Amino acid sequence: MAVHNYDVVVIGTGPAGESAAINAAKHGKRVAVVEKQPLVGGNCTHWGTIPSKALRHQVKQIMQFNTNRMFRDIGEPRWFSFPKVMERSRATIDQQVVMRTNFYARNRIDLFSGVARFKDEHTLLVRGSDEGMDELVAQKIVIATGSRPYRPADIDFRHPRIYCSDTILSLNHTPRTLLIFGAGVIGCEYASIFSGLGVKVDLINNRDSLLSFLDDEISDALSYHLRKHGVLIRHNEEYDRVEGDESGVTVYLKSGKRLRADAFLWANGRTGNTDQLGIENIGLEANDRGQLAVDEHYRTAIAHIHAAGDVIGWPSLASAAYDQGLNASGEILGEDFRYVTEVPTGIYTIPEISSFGRNERELTEAKVPYEVAQAFFKDTARAQITGDTVGMLKILFDQDTLEIYGIHCFGDQASEIVHIGQAIMQQKGEANTLKYFVSTTFNYPTMAEAYRVAAQNGLNRVF
C-alpha cells in the first residue's frame, strides 16, 4: 500500500472541493483530491445543477420555437423525446469535465479515484475501483462530499418506473403522465421541464404553497405559470404508499386520493454523503440527514478537519458551495475568509426566479416599514423584442432613506438580473439606495433597464 503525504487533502470534486483544493494549491500547499466517481465534477456536474439546467435550456428552446409565430409560418410544432433532449444536454457535461480536469492538472493537484475512509484524524484510506489501496496523510482535511437524493425506505427505487432526481436523468422514454412528489426547488424545476415537453404532470406538495421562502407574489406567479403549462398542483398532501407495476405507478395519498401515472419522481429532500467516510473512526457524527455541523470557520468538531458544500446543509446551492470551499481553505491558510450567510436564490423553473434580501412577509412580520418599486417585463423593449414578456422585477425599499431591503425577480434572465441589485444592496451606508438606478444610465434595450423603470415607479410612490 502506497503512503502519500500532503498539506491538504480534499474529499470530493464538486464546487466546494474544487475551490478548496485550487485555493490551497495556489498558495503553495501540496494538495490532493479524492473523487469516488470515475470523472471529476461531483454531483453538481453529473446529476444536479449542470444536467438539469442544460436540460431546461433545451426544453425552453423547444417551447420558444413552438410558440413563435414566425416559425409557425414554416411548419408544424416540433416535439422531442426526453432521451433526445438529454443527449444534447450531455455535451455540456462533457465540456465541464474536460475543463475541470484541466484545473487540477494546471495546479499540480494529485487526483485519486476511489472511496475515501478515515483511518485516523490525519489519515485517509482510498480504495480505488481496481481494489488497490492508497494511504493519504494530511495536516488538514476538507470534507466536500456533497449530497444525494433522500430515499425513504418504503419506496422501491429499483422499480423501472420509480425515479429520484439522480436516476431521472437516465429515463429512456418520454412518459405521457408523471407524478412528482416534493414541490421544492428540484420538484418545481422538473415540473417545468417535463410539462415543457408536453408531459401531463401532477406536482404533489406536502405544504400549503410553493417555495414558501420566496416572496408571496413570486410564489403565486410560479403557481400560475406552472398551471398555465398544464401542471396540476396538489397542496397539503402526504403519501401513504407508492406502488409500481408493469404499466405505471400508483400513489396512495393519506387524504384518500389515489393518483396514477406512467412514471413517478421522488424530489423531496437530500442526504449528505457521509455514510462511507468512516467518521465514526475519528469521533465525528452526522445528523439524521447525513450532514456535518461546522462552526463559522467551517471547522468540524475536530479543528483541522473542515467541511463545506451540501454536506453541511444550508443553503445547498452550487454557488454557495464554491464560496464555502474557498473560504474553508482560506481559514486553513490563515488568509482572509468569510462565513457565507447571504446568498441569492436562483431557481431555474420556466420562467426562472431569483431573489436577494428580505421579502414582504419578513419585513411585515418584523414591523419594518417599506415601499414597493416594480417593473413588469411586458413593458420593456427588450422583452417585447425577444417575446419573453412574462415576469417582473420588484424592489423593496425604506420609505425615508430609500435603502434597499430586497430584490425579487421572476422571468427570463432573473438569475442574471438579480446581481445588479445585489451589488448595490451590499454597498455600505448611504451607497445602498434606490436612487442609484435613476442616476445611472442603462443600455437600451436591456432586461437590466427594468431597474430604472422600477426605481422611478418606487420614487413616484414616496415623493
GUFIDREN-417380 format. One record per residue (C-alpha): residue number from 1; x, y, z. Coordinates in steps of 0.05 Angstrom, whole numbers. Layout:
BEGIN
{site NUM,{X,Y,Z}};
...
END
This chain:
BEGIN
{site 1,{0,0,0}};
{site 2,{29,67,-22}};
{site 3,{32,123,30}};
{site 4,{29,196,8}};
{site 5,{39,259,50}};
{site 6,{2,324,36}};
{site 7,{-10,392,68}};
{site 8,{-84,389,48}};
{site 9,{-129,332,25}};
{site 10,{-198,348,-3}};
{site 11,{-252,295,-8}};
{site 12,{-298,310,-66}};
{site 13,{-290,348,-132}};
{site 14,{-356,387,-134}};
{site 15,{-357,463,-128}};
{site 16,{-335,463,-54}};
{site 17,{-279,412,-63}};
{site 18,{-253,444,-127}};
{site 19,{-249,515,-98}};
{site 20,{-217,490,-33}};
{site 21,{-165,449,-69}};
{site 22,{-146,502,-121}};
{site 23,{-142,557,-69}};
{site 24,{-95,516,-26}};
{site 25,{-52,497,-86}};
{site 26,{-46,569,-109}};
{site 27,{-19,586,-40}};
{site 28,{38,537,-47}};
{site 29,{8,477,-10}};
{site 30,{16,406,-32}};
{site 31,{-55,384,-46}};
{site 32,{-92,320,-65}};
{site 33,{-165,309,-80}};
{site 34,{-204,245,-76}};
{site 35,{-264,231,-121}};
{site 36,{-304,167,-117}};
{site 37,{-334,175,-187}};
{site 38,{-293,160,-250}};
{site 39,{-296,233,-271}};
{site 40,{-287,298,-233}};
{site 41,{-343,349,-223}};
{site 42,{-383,317,-167}};
{site 43,{-458,314,-163}};
{site 44,{-464,385,-189}};
{site 45,{-434,367,-257}};
{site 46,{-462,297,-267}};
{site 47,{-531,294,-233}};
{site 48,{-550,363,-206}};
{site 49,{-540,434,-229}};
{site 50,{-507,425,-297}};
{site 51,{-551,369,-328}};
{site 52,{-617,397,-302}};
{site 53,{-602,468,-324}};
{site 54,{-576,445,-392}};
{site 55,{-638,403,-399}};
{site 56,{-682,462,-381}};
{site 57,{-647,505,-434}};
{site 58,{-662,454,-488}};
{site 59,{-735,449,-467}};
{site 60,{-742,525,-465}};
{site 61,{-716,529,-536}};
{site 62,{-767,478,-559}};
{site 63,{-822,518,-524}};
{site 64,{-800,583,-556}};
{site 65,{-798,550,-625}};
{site 66,{-867,521,-617}};
{site 67,{-898,587,-595}};
{site 68,{-862,634,-642}};
{site 69,{-909,659,-697}};
{site 70,{-853,666,-748}};
{site 71,{-835,592,-742}};
{site 72,{-908,572,-746}};
{site 73,{-909,601,-816}};
{site 74,{-859,548,-840}};
{site 75,{-884,486,-806}};
{site 76,{-920,450,-751}};
{site 77,{-897,448,-678}};
{site 78,{-840,401,-663}};
{site 79,{-837,354,-603}};
{site 80,{-775,318,-578}};
{site 81,{-767,258,-534}};
{site 82,{-736,264,-465}};
{site 83,{-676,219,-484}};
{site 84,{-663,262,-546}};
{site 85,{-662,326,-506}};
{site 86,{-620,294,-451}};
{site 87,{-570,271,-503}};
{site 88,{-559,342,-526}};
{site 89,{-551,365,-454}};
{site 90,{-494,315,-442}};
{site 91,{-449,357,-487}};
{site 92,{-447,410,-433}};
{site 93,{-429,357,-380}};
{site 94,{-371,333,-423}};
{site 95,{-345,404,-431}};
{site 96,{-348,415,-357}};
{site 97,{-310,351,-342}};
{site 98,{-254,368,-390}};
{site 99,{-248,439,-363}};
{site 100,{-247,418,-290}};
{site 101,{-198,361,-302}};
{site 102,{-151,413,-332}};
{site 103,{-159,456,-270}};
{site 104,{-128,401,-227}};
{site 105,{-73,387,-277}};
{site 106,{-53,460,-284}};
{site 107,{-49,470,-209}};
{site 108,{-10,405,-199}};
{site 109,{-62,375,-153}};
{site 110,{-58,299,-146}};
{site 111,{-124,265,-162}};
{site 112,{-142,198,-130}};
{site 113,{-202,159,-156}};
{site 114,{-236,118,-103}};
{site 115,{-275,119,-38}};
{site 116,{-240,155,20}};
{site 117,{-247,130,91}};
{site 118,{-217,157,155}};
{site 119,{-165,113,188}};
{site 120,{-149,166,240}};
{site 121,{-154,242,246}};
{site 122,{-98,254,197}};
{site 123,{-102,192,152}};
{site 124,{-148,172,96}};
{site 125,{-150,104,63}};
{site 126,{-171,108,-11}};
{site 127,{-197,45,-44}};
{site 128,{-198,50,-119}};
{site 129,{-241,13,-170}};
{site 130,{-184,-36,-182}};
{site 131,{-186,-55,-108}};
{site 132,{-119,-22,-97}};
{site 133,{-108,19,-34}};
{site 134,{-73,86,-22}};
{site 135,{-59,118,45}};
{site 136,{-62,194,47}};
{site 137,{-33,231,107}};
{site 138,{-52,304,113}};
{site 139,{-43,362,161}};
{site 140,{-111,390,141}};
{site 141,{-172,355,110}};
{site 142,{-233,385,76}};
{site 143,{-296,342,71}};
{site 144,{-335,365,9}};
{site 145,{-372,301,-9}};
{site 146,{-437,335,-27}};
{site 147,{-506,303,-21}};
{site 148,{-553,255,-57}};
{site 149,{-628,248,-60}};
{site 150,{-661,226,4}};
{site 151,{-695,159,-9}};
{site 152,{-747,135,41}};
{site 153,{-741,60,54}};
{site 154,{-815,47,38}};
{site 155,{-808,67,-35}};
{site 156,{-779,16,-84}};
{site 157,{-728,57,-124}};
{site 158,{-706,-6,-160}};
{site 159,{-772,-6,-198}};
{site 160,{-762,16,-271}};
{site 161,{-816,69,-267}};
{site 162,{-797,100,-200}};
{site 163,{-742,153,-201}};
{site 164,{-704,202,-158}};
{site 165,{-673,267,-183}};
{site 166,{-608,229,-200}};
{site 167,{-638,169,-237}};
{site 168,{-689,211,-275}};
{site 169,{-631,233,-320}};
{site 170,{-627,161,-346}};
{site 171,{-700,159,-366}};
{site 172,{-702,124,-434}};
{site 173,{-771,145,-457}};
{site 174,{-819,203,-452}};
{site 175,{-877,187,-405}};
{site 176,{-946,214,-422}};
{site 177,{-960,227,-348}};
{site 178,{-914,239,-289}};
{site 179,{-925,244,-214}};
{site 180,{-874,287,-177}};
{site 181,{-873,282,-101}};
{site 182,{-840,343,-70}};
{site 183,{-851,414,-92}};
{site 184,{-785,444,-70}};
{site 185,{-735,475,-119}};
{site 186,{-719,408,-153}};
{site 187,{-791,386,-158}};
{site 188,{-813,453,-188}};
{site 189,{-756,454,-238}};
{site 190,{-771,384,-263}};
{site 191,{-846,400,-266}};
{site 192,{-827,458,-313}};
{site 193,{-781,414,-355}};
{site 194,{-830,356,-365}};
{site 195,{-891,400,-376}};
{site 196,{-850,437,-429}};
{site 197,{-842,370,-465}};
{site 198,{-917,361,-465}};
{site 199,{-919,312,-406}};
{site 200,{-980,317,-361}};
{site 201,{-951,330,-292}};
{site 202,{-982,324,-222}};
{site 203,{-939,361,-172}};
{site 204,{-952,337,-101}};
{site 205,{-934,387,-46}};
{site 206,{-934,370,28}};
{site 207,{-940,444,45}};
{site 208,{-994,496,32}};
{site 209,{-956,537,-20}};
{site 210,{-898,530,-69}};
{site 211,{-829,551,-45}};
{site 212,{-854,587,17}};
{site 213,{-786,620,28}};
{site 214,{-800,664,-33}};
{site 215,{-837,729,-35}};
{site 216,{-911,711,-35}};
{site 217,{-924,748,-101}};
{site 218,{-868,710,-135}};
{site 219,{-892,643,-107}};
{site 220,{-962,658,-133}};
{site 221,{-934,676,-202}};
{site 222,{-897,610,-204}};
{site 223,{-960,571,-186}};
{site 224,{-999,608,-240}};
{site 225,{-949,594,-295}};
{site 226,{-939,521,-277}};
{site 227,{-1014,512,-281}};
{site 228,{-1015,550,-346}};
{site 229,{-968,499,-375}};
{site 230,{-1011,441,-352}};
{site 231,{-982,424,-284}};
{site 232,{-1034,403,-233}};
{site 233,{-1010,425,-163}};
{site 234,{-1036,387,-103}};
{site 235,{-1021,422,-36}};
{site 236,{-1021,394,35}};
{site 237,{-1013,322,14}};
{site 238,{-972,265,43}};
{site 239,{-961,197,11}};
{site 240,{-985,133,45}};
{site 241,{-952,85,-4}};
{site 242,{-924,82,-74}};
{site 243,{-936,20,-117}};
{site 244,{-906,7,-186}};
{site 245,{-927,-45,-236}};
{site 246,{-912,-61,-309}};
{site 247,{-953,-4,-338}};
{site 248,{-946,52,-287}};
{site 249,{-943,76,-215}};
{site 250,{-1000,88,-166}};
{site 251,{-991,136,-108}};
{site 252,{-1038,129,-49}};
{site 253,{-1044,194,-10}};
{site 254,{-1062,199,64}};
{site 255,{-1120,243,44}};
{site 256,{-1152,183,10}};
{site 257,{-1135,204,-61}};
{site 258,{-1106,153,-110}};
{site 259,{-1064,180,-167}};
{site 260,{-1035,141,-225}};
{site 261,{-984,159,-279}};
{site 262,{-934,127,-326}};
{site 263,{-876,146,-280}};
{site 264,{-861,174,-211}};
{site 265,{-806,222,-190}};
{site 266,{-787,230,-117}};
{site 267,{-759,300,-105}};
{site 268,{-766,310,-30}};
{site 269,{-702,324,7}};
{site 270,{-628,306,3}};
{site 271,{-578,268,47}};
{site 272,{-506,286,60}};
{site 273,{-454,237,33}};
{site 274,{-421,217,99}};
{site 275,{-441,144,107}};
{site 276,{-378,117,73}};
{site 277,{-327,164,105}};
{site 278,{-317,125,169}};
{site 279,{-326,188,210}};
{site 280,{-342,143,270}};
{site 281,{-269,125,270}};
{site 282,{-250,196,289}};
{site 283,{-308,213,334}};
{site 284,{-348,256,285}};
{site 285,{-423,247,279}};
{site 286,{-472,267,224}};
{site 287,{-544,287,237}};
{site 288,{-604,246,213}};
{site 289,{-596,274,143}};
{site 290,{-522,256,139}};
{site 291,{-499,328,148}};
{site 292,{-439,352,188}};
{site 293,{-441,410,236}};
{site 294,{-388,465,227}};
{site 295,{-371,530,263}};
{site 296,{-364,598,229}};
{site 297,{-295,578,206}};
{site 298,{-322,515,171}};
{site 299,{-287,472,223}};
{site 300,{-319,408,247}};
{site 301,{-312,385,319}};
{site 302,{-240,366,300}};
{site 303,{-205,433,287}};
{site 304,{-161,411,229}};
{site 305,{-219,377,192}};
{site 306,{-263,425,155}};
{site 307,{-328,414,115}};
{site 308,{-362,454,61}};
{site 309,{-417,449,9}};
{site 310,{-481,408,11}};
{site 311,{-451,361,63}};
{site 312,{-462,416,116}};
{site 313,{-533,431,95}};
{site 314,{-559,502,82}};
{site 315,{-563,531,31}};
{site 316,{-545,471,-12}};
{site 317,{-531,512,-74}};
{site 318,{-472,504,-121}};
{site 319,{-458,578,-117}};
{site 320,{-454,577,-42}};
{site 321,{-414,512,-41}};
{site 322,{-360,544,-84}};
{site 323,{-354,602,-36}};
{site 324,{-356,557,25}};
{site 325,{-299,514,-2}};
{site 326,{-258,575,-19}};
{site 327,{-267,605,50}};
{site 328,{-256,539,86}};
{site 329,{-187,533,53}};
{site 330,{-176,607,66}};
{site 331,{-183,593,140}};
{site 332,{-135,535,134}};
{site 333,{-84,581,102}};
{site 334,{-93,636,152}};
{site 335,{-119,682,97}};
{site 336,{-179,728,98}};
{site 337,{-244,688,97}};
{site 338,{-318,698,109}};
{site 339,{-375,655,132}};
{site 340,{-425,653,76}};
{site 341,{-492,679,101}};
{site 342,{-522,720,45}};
{site 343,{-536,680,-18}};
{site 344,{-581,698,-77}};
{site 345,{-632,646,-96}};
{site 346,{-631,620,-167}};
{site 347,{-689,575,-186}};
{site 348,{-689,550,-257}};
{site 349,{-762,538,-269}};
{site 350,{-794,564,-334}};
{site 351,{-794,624,-324}};
{site 352,{-737,628,-275}};
{site 353,{-736,661,-206}};
{site 354,{-683,697,-167}};
{site 355,{-682,739,-104}};
{site 356,{-635,771,-53}};
{site 357,{-652,800,15}};
{site 358,{-717,802,53}};
{site 359,{-787,793,25}};
{site 360,{-851,829,41}};
{site 361,{-875,777,91}};
{site 362,{-809,780,130}};
{site 363,{-809,856,132}};
{site 364,{-882,859,154}};
{site 365,{-871,808,210}};
{site 366,{-810,848,233}};
{site 367,{-853,912,232}};
{site 368,{-804,946,184}};
{site 369,{-840,999,142}};
{site 370,{-824,992,67}};
{site 371,{-849,1012,-1}};
{site 372,{-851,972,-66}};
{site 373,{-818,991,-132}};
{site 374,{-836,947,-191}};
{site 375,{-828,939,-265}};
{site 376,{-864,889,-310}};
{site 377,{-824,857,-365}};
{site 378,{-882,864,-414}};
{site 379,{-868,940,-413}};
{site 380,{-794,935,-430}};
{site 381,{-770,939,-502}};
{site 382,{-721,881,-495}};
{site 383,{-774,833,-471}};
{site 384,{-821,855,-527}};
{site 385,{-765,841,-577}};
{site 386,{-749,772,-551}};
{site 387,{-820,753,-534}};
{site 388,{-803,737,-462}};
{site 389,{-854,785,-433}};
{site 390,{-873,743,-373}};
{site 391,{-846,768,-307}};
{site 392,{-829,826,-263}};
{site 393,{-775,859,-221}};
{site 394,{-794,881,-150}};
{site 395,{-751,923,-105}};
{site 396,{-769,932,-31}};
{site 397,{-740,995,0}};
{site 398,{-743,1042,60}};
{site 399,{-795,1097,51}};
{site 400,{-750,1151,81}};
{site 401,{-677,1132,69}};
{site 402,{-690,1093,4}};
{site 403,{-646,1037,30}};
{site 404,{-659,973,-9}};
{site 405,{-684,913,32}};
{site 406,{-696,861,-21}};
{site 407,{-695,846,-96}};
{site 408,{-745,796,-125}};
{site 409,{-746,777,-198}};
{site 410,{-790,729,-238}};
{site 411,{-780,718,-312}};
{site 412,{-728,709,-366}};
{site 413,{-656,720,-342}};
{site 414,{-679,731,-270}};
{site 415,{-617,697,-242}};
{site 416,{-573,746,-281}};
{site 417,{-614,809,-267}};
{site 418,{-614,800,-191}};
{site 419,{-539,810,-186}};
{site 420,{-545,884,-203}};
{site 421,{-590,896,-144}};
{site 422,{-547,851,-100}};
{site 423,{-485,893,-116}};
{site 424,{-520,957,-94}};
{site 425,{-551,926,-32}};
{site 426,{-482,905,-8}};
{site 427,{-453,975,-11}};
{site 428,{-440,1008,56}};
{site 429,{-483,1062,86}};
{site 430,{-517,1112,40}};
{site 431,{-489,1079,-22}};
{site 432,{-545,1028,-17}};
{site 433,{-601,1070,-45}};
{site 434,{-657,1065,-96}};
{site 435,{-632,1130,-127}};
{site 436,{-573,1093,-158}};
{site 437,{-619,1064,-210}};
{site 438,{-647,1131,-234}};
{site 439,{-579,1165,-233}};
{site 440,{-545,1111,-275}};
{site 441,{-551,1102,-350}};
{site 442,{-570,1031,-371}};
{site 443,{-561,1003,-440}};
{site 444,{-624,1004,-481}};
{site 445,{-658,958,-496}};
{site 446,{-638,910,-440}};
{site 447,{-672,870,-386}};
{site 448,{-629,906,-335}};
{site 449,{-665,970,-353}};
{site 450,{-722,943,-311}};
{site 451,{-684,971,-251}};
{site 452,{-692,1042,-277}};
{site 453,{-765,1032,-291}};
{site 454,{-777,1001,-223}};
{site 455,{-738,1055,-186}};
{site 456,{-778,1111,-220}};
{site 457,{-841,1074,-202}};
{site 458,{-819,1069,-129}};
{site 459,{-798,1142,-123}};
{site 460,{-865,1163,-150}};
{site 461,{-897,1127,-91}};
{site 462,{-858,1166,-38}};
{site 463,{-847,1235,-69}};
END
